[in-house]
Amino acid sequence: MDIPEQFAPSFTRRMSSDFAALSIRIKLALVIALGFILAFVASFALLVSSQGDVLDKVVAKADTLAASRLASDMAGPLQFSDEKRILNLYAAALEGDNAITHIDVQRSSGDFLSSHGPDDANRTSLRELIDSVRQSGEPATFRAGDQFNAAVPVFASDKSTILGVLGMQWDHSAASQEMLIDTLIALGVSASVAGGMLCAIVFLISRLVTNPLASLSQAMTAISGRAYDTEIPGSERRDEIGEMSKTLQTLSDKLGTEEEQAQIRTEEAALRQRFFIRLGEVLSELADGRTDGRIDAAQFDGLDKDSLEICSNFNHVLENLQEMLGTIMTTAESVRTSAFEISETAEDQSRRSESQAATLEESAAAIEELNTSVQQTASHAADANKRILLNKKQAEEGGEVVGKTVEAMRNIEH
């Protein structure tokens, strides 16, 4: 049955779920049956294959031997082209073996001296084999399904001269059919025996394995319902089921003990819860500033050592806290007095700082005014520098004029 690809995963999951829902007895029966079937099919396939191979080898050997013997008897008739004698020879072979379908006797020249059987495709393949043997001089065989072909060269008395070739063809389909029928009968008998053995194995497995497992399952169900006094079957056995029974008995005893201990732990948990409630109350009072709340350890006498130590430590913390608060109040009063003195000193220092700030402000104004005067002086100096440079240029130009005048006067004097 073809399953669409989109449904293949869900189909596989459904098959796995259905198989998982089966009982162990049915699962074991299915697995054993599948194993029997696979082993039986494999054995049958190997048997048929081996029988077929053996039959093929035996038949091929027998047919080749028959063709060789007949070819040795045909040396004389073939040398003298005695067709009648050749017919008599293979007529005897045909009477002894009804599987022979074709016989061809070929001369060394290539023409056929005698033939038996219809002219069909099988004869064509046989004659091709005969031609190859006539050229090679070596016997040859060829198998095509149930058809077996053999070609044997016929030699003269000198064992080297080829007089011709004998070709024979057998059809072993009837023998193969008969072997198949015998094999199917053997298969039916073997399947019946295997089915009986399978039923016996399933019965033994049910008696030795699945029934004890079912009893153990019932005991597990009872124990899961807290019936720890349930009797566990199979503890006297020495196999794996016995080990499972002993383990289940140990587990049942342990669960019973743990249930008793759980009851004790429940009572301790209730007492511890009361302790934590009281601890929360005194902590809340402490957060509100009350340091007179204490935990009475006598009310929680059943608690463990660590919890009782918490009670003692908390009460000790309250005592230390009370002492610390008293010291803090004394120190706070001293700090208040010192702070008042520091405040007066700070006010005096503030007044002095204001006076100094005013002086600094006046100094800053004077410095700013001086800076303005310096900038103006620098501007005047720049203007004077420009005028000096102009005068220098004019003086240099006047010097050139004087020089020219002196030179002119010297020329006049000359």
Secondary structure by P-SEA (a helix, b strand, c coil): ccccccaaaaaaaaaaaaaaaccaaaaaaaaaaaaaaaaaaaaaaaaaaaaaaaaaaaaaaaaaaaaaaaaaaaaaaaaacaaaaaaaaaaaaaaacccccbbbbbccccccccccccccaaaaaaaaaaaaaaaacbbbbbbcccbbbbbbbbbccccccccbbbbbbbbaaaaaaaaaaaaaaaaaaaaaaaaaaaaaaaaaaaaccaaaaaaaaaaaaaaaaccccccccccccccaaaaaaaaaaaaaaaaaaaaaaaaaaaaaaaaaaaaaaaaaaaaaaaaaccccccccccccccccaaaaaaaaaaaaaaaaaaaaaaaaaaaaaaaaaaaaaaaaaaaaaaaaaaaaaaaaaaaaaaaaaaaaaaaaaaaaaaaaaaaaaaaaaaaaaaaaaaaaaaaaaaaaac
